[in-house]
Amino acid sequence: MKTKILLIIAVLYIFTSACSKEDATGTDKQLYDMALVTNGFTWYKNSESYLPKSQGSGHNQAFLRTRYNDLAATQLDSNGKVNPDAVFPNGSLIVKELYNSDKTLDQYAILYKQSNHIDADANGWVWGYVSASGKVAEPAEKKGQACTSCHLQTGHIDYLLMNKYFP
């Protein structure tokens, strides 16, 4: 009986936590609005194809697509892969679109290089993690705390892992 009560409490906690996510405001809203713009981007490997979730991903979604604004795309080679020695300049915007197994867009994982931004981490990146409907999954003010442990794994290029998992 005690186990059932604990299970019910845990389920209720998860349910209320999932439903309590806030609409994006401030930096999170700015990042969300930037992610909604799709013109002028270059896709990873020059392809809009859905890529399967990689073994090293901390994301729950089954598929992803990653795109780079014109400034970030200066760090891609002719095949649309990240140059091995890339350091993205200020103004670079990288949007990872995360899709469920039925290929419906679920979330945006956003990296925006802006060294002087109040929400930038020590390497100049502003981290955004917002649902497709505009709900904040991880606030930008946390400076990528939930993301950097994965993004700093061996083989990253300025926090990016696309080349490692999708050579």
N, C-alpha and C positions, 0 to 999 in steps of 0.2 A: 504494500500500500504506500509506504514511504517513497519507494522508487517511482511509482506512478505520479505522485504529487510533485516530486522533483522534475520528472520528465515534463509534466504539464507546465510547471514554472519556467523551465528552460525553453519550451516551445513558445510560450507567451512572450518571453523576453526577446527571442529572435524575431517573432512577428512584430512586436511593437518597435523594435530597433529598426527593422527594415522599412516600416511604414513611417518612421519619424524623420527620414531624410529631408533636409530643407531644400527649397528651391535655390538655385544659384543666385548669389548676389556678389557685389564687389568684384574682386579678381576672378572668382569662379565664374561669374556671369560673363565677364570679358573673355575668358578662355573658351567658355561654351559658345559664345557668339562667334569667335574666331573659328572654332571647329565646324560651325554650320556652313561656313563659306567653303565651297569646293572648287571654285575657279582658280586657275593659276597654280595648281599643285602638280607635282610629279610623284607618281606612285613608285613604291619600292620595286626594283627590277623592271620599271616602266610598264607595270601590269596592274590592272584593277582586280586581278584574280583574288579570290578568298584563299587565305593560307590557313592550314589547320593549326590549332593551338600547339605550341612547341612544348617539348618536355621540360624546359626551364621556366615556363610561364607561371606567374603567380595569379594570372587572370582566370576566371572561371569559364569564360565563354569559349565556344568550340572553334571559332574562326576569327581572323583578323585581316585587316588591310591597313597599310601604313602609307601616309602621304606627306610630302615635304613642300613647304612654300618655296617660292623662287629663290629666296636667300639661302634657305637650308639646302636646296637642290644643288647649290654650287659645291657642296661637299659629297656629291654622288658622282660615280664614274659613268662612263658612257652606257653601261649596262643597267644603270639605276641602282647600283649597290653603294653602300657607304664606303668612301675612301678609307683605307686602313689607318691613315694618320689624321683623319678628319677632326677638326675642332670647329664646331659650329659658331658662326658669328652672331653677335647681338641682332635680334630681329628674326632669327630662325624660328619657325613654327613647324612642329612635327605632330601629326595627329594620327593616333592609332585608333582605328574604328574596330570595336569589338562586337562580334555577332554571335547570337545564340545558334544552336544546332540547326534551326530552321532558316538560318541566314537573315534573321531580323536584327537590325541594329539595336544593341543594348546599351553600350557605354562608349564614351570617348576617353582615352588616356592621352593627355596633351602635354607636350614639352614645349615651352616657349623660352628662348634664350633672351634674357634681359637683365644683365648684371646689376643694374642700379635699381631694380624693382624691389619694393619692400618685401615681397614674398619670394624673392630669389634665394636659392640655396647658395652655399659657398662657391659653387662652380658656375653660378649665373643662371641656372635653370629655374623657371617657375613651373611647378608641377600641377596639372589639373586632372581630376578624375571625376567625370560628370556623366550621369545617365543620359540617354538619348532624349529623355523628356525634360532634362534640365535640373534634375535633382543631384545634389552634391554627394558623391560617394566618399571622397577624401578631400577636405578643404585645402586650398592652395597655401593657406597660412602655415600649414604644417611642413611646408618645404620638402615634400616628397618623402617624409619619414616612412611611410608604408611601402614605398616603391624602391628606394635606393638599395636596400639589401639585395634585391634581385638584379637591379640595373648596374651594380658594381661588380657582378661576378666576372670571373676570368673571361676574357674575350670581348668585353664591352669596348665600344668606341665612343667616347664622350657620352656615356650612359646608354648608348644604343646597342642592342643585341641582334638586330636583324641579320647581319652577315653571319653571326655565329649559328643561329638556328635555321636560317634560310639561305644557305650558301649558293 
